[in-house]
């Protein structure tokens, strides 16, 4: 059974991401963890020191959020009526990033699927602080769903890469499963930096080709340009339904994350964005 974490702040944008997840895995046996974290607005250091005025405050928030999660589960089961899907409620007094990370480890989660901007809303993918920290800390793939994105089967998947990743089968498992389940085509996009691929990149490309053997895929090489420009221009030629990248210390994605501008940058795409964590030896 697939285990998927669905963070929610009870906004419609968060619910839209939940709808995406339920549609994406409509035919799969899944355990979904509806996760909400809270920190009382008046929380401060005295709370940790058991200030008499704040004792029990966490319990009140816990009760309230569990009730909201119950309402959310009722809404979901009423709308989708899918016997293959089971829902677990998870409310915690913690930061969103830490609780997601802890839940991934505890439940051995396969995926995190979440909205990009919560209650603020944005029609395109804006990678904000929370999203960046979740992506960087998560040990499983994370799918960010833009606000108001109406579900589409991921028939056309765009996979930009610089071939500096030593691809591993386990690392690509979720991507391959999605592609197989939806008869998707994966478009592998490489942007040339004016140099030929070195031996390591050629070997990585060959390995990737082998891993993608069971799904339709094509390799594309574009002349030197900004990677964001290449992604935007490529998807304009033919609509893509899912953007996928691997986070790696040598890749564009990692370099992008350490730039301050990331808090406001947009890929100018209105499709979900899946980020695969770097491979870590056990």
N, C-alpha and C positions, 0 to 999 in steps of 0.2 A: 504493500500500500504506500502511495506517495504521500509525503508529509510536507505541507505548505503553510508558511506563516503569512497571515494577512493582517498587518498593522492597521489600526483604524483610529481616527480622532472623531468618528461619528459624523463626519462631513459627507456631503454627496460626492465629493471628489474621491474620498477614500472608498465609498461604496461602489463607485464606478470601477475602481481597481479590483474590488472583490468580484464584481460581475465579470470582469475580464478573466479572472482566474477560474471562475466556475465554468465559463464557456470554453476556455482553453483546454480544460481537463474534464470536459463533459462526459467523456466515455471512460474515464479512468477512476479506479477506486482510490479515493483520497481522504486523508484526514487533514482538515483545515483548522488552524489555530488562530482564532480571532483575538488579536492582541491589542491591548490598550494600556498605556502607561500614564501616570498622573503624578504631578507634584503640586501640592496645594499652593495657591498664590501667595499665602502668608508664610510659607515654609521658610525657616531660617535656622541658624545654628542651635537656637534654644530647643528646637524640636528634637534634635539629637540628644539634648541634655534632659529630656523628659520634663519640659516646662509644664506645670500644672494646667495652664490654660490651653495647651495643645495636645494633651494626652487624649487619645481616642480620635483625633482628627483624621489620621490615616484610615481608621476603620470606617469612618463616615464616607470618605471618598471611595473606599473599596466597595462598600455597599452600593453606592450610587452608580459607579462604573459597571459593576456586575449586572445591575438591573438594566443598564443601557445595552450591555452586551447580550443579555437575554432577549431584549427587544430586537436587536440586530439579527440574532440567530432566527428568531421567529419570522422576521421580514424575509430573510434569505430562503428559509425552507418553504415558506408560503409561495414565494415567487418561482423557485427553481424545482422543487419537488423531485430531487434526484437521489434515489436510494443508494447510489454509489458514493455519496458524499456524507462525511461525518464531521460535525463541528464541535470544537472544544473552546471554552472560554478562558481567557487568560488576562487578568488584570493585575497590575503591579505598580508599587510606589518606587519608581526608578526612572532613569532616563531612557528614552526610546532606543537609542543605539545600544546601550548595555543590555537592555532586556531582550532585544532581538538577538544579540550575540549569545546571551545565556540560553535562550530558548532553542536556538539552532543546535547548540551543543547538547542540551538536555533531551530534546525530542529527536535528535538526529535528522533535522529537517533537510529536505532536498532543495527547497526554493523559498525565497521571500518575494512576495508580489505586493507592491505598494504604490499609492499615488505619489505624484511628485511634489505637490504643493499644499496638500491638505485644504484647509478652509479658504486659503487666499486665492487659489485657482490660477491656471495658466493653460492656454490652449496648446502650447508647445513645451518641449522638455526643458525646464530650467533646473539645473542641478544646484540645489541649495545646500546649505550646511548639513542638515540632517541626512540628505541623500548621500552626500559625499562620505560622511562618517559611517553610515550603514554599509555602503559599498566597500569602503576600505577595511572595515572590521569583519564583515560577514565571511564565513568560510564556505558558503554555498552561493550559487548564482542568485542575483537579485534582478527582478524585472520592475522597472519604473514605468508606470502607465500615466500618460498625460491626462489632464482633466478633460472630461467630456469626450474622450476617445470612444467612439462606438465600435464595439467588438468586430473585428475582422479575422477570419482564419489566417494564420501566418503562412500564406502560400508562397510569398516572396520574402526571403530573409537576406538582409545585407550584413556582411561580415567583414569589416575593414581590419586589416592586419599588416604589420611590417615584417612578418616572418621571423621576428626575433624571439618568438616564444617556442620553447621546447614542448610542443603539444603532447598531451597525455590523453589516453582514451577516457579515463574517469572524469577528467576535466571537461570533456565535451559531451558527456553522457546526457545531460538535460537538453542541450541543444539538439542532439541527434534524435532523442526521443520525440521532441516536439516536431522536428522535421519529418520523421517517419509517420507519426500519427496523423499529420495533416498533409501528407504528400507534398511537402514544401520543396522549393528549389533554393539552394544557398548560393548567393553571389559573393565570392571572395574578392575583396577589393584591396589592391596594393597600390600605394602612391609612390612612384619612383622619386628618389632624392638626387637623381642625376648620376647614380652609380649602379653598376650591375649588382645583382644579388651575390653575396659572398657564399662560400661553401656551407657555412652554418645555416644561412637563410635558405639555400637551396635544399638542404637536407630537411629543414623544418617544413618547407613547402611540400616536399615529397611525402613526409609523414602525415601532414594534414590531408593531402589528397587521398592517402590510404584510409584514414579514419572516416572520410566522407564518402567512401566507396559505395555505401548502401543507399545514399540519397543523391538526388539530382543536384549537381553543383557545377559552377563555372568559375574560372579564374580570370580576373581583369587586372591589367596594369595600366595605370594612368600616369601621364607626365607630371613632372614636379609641380606641386601646388600645396596650399594649406589643406590639411586632412579634413577639416570641417567643410571647406569649400568643395572638396571632392565628394564627400558624403552627400552634401546638399544637392550638388549638380547631378550626381549619379541617380539619386532617388527621383529626381524630376523627370528623368527619361522614362521610367516605368515605376509606378507606385510600389513601394515596399511596405510590408506589414509588420516587420520586426527588425530592429537594429541590434546587432550583437557584437560585443567587443570583449577581449580578455584583458584583465588588469594585470600588468606586469611591470616590474621596476624599470624595464628598458623601453617600454612602449609609450606611444603618444598619450594614451589614456592616463598613465601614471604621471607623466609630465604635466598634463593638463590639470590634474587634481592639485598639484602643489602651487599653482598660480593663483594669486588672490582673485583674479577676475572670474574664477570658476563660480563664485557665488552668484554671479549675474549672467554668466554665459549661457547661450542657448544653442542647441544644434539646429534650431529652426526646422525641426521635424515634429510631426504630430502623430508619431507612431510609438509604440512601446520600445523601451531600450533595455536590453538584457546585458548585464555585466557579469562576466565569469571571473571568479577569484583566481589568483595565481596558484600554480600547483605547489603544494607543500609536501615534502617527504614526511611520512609518518615514522 
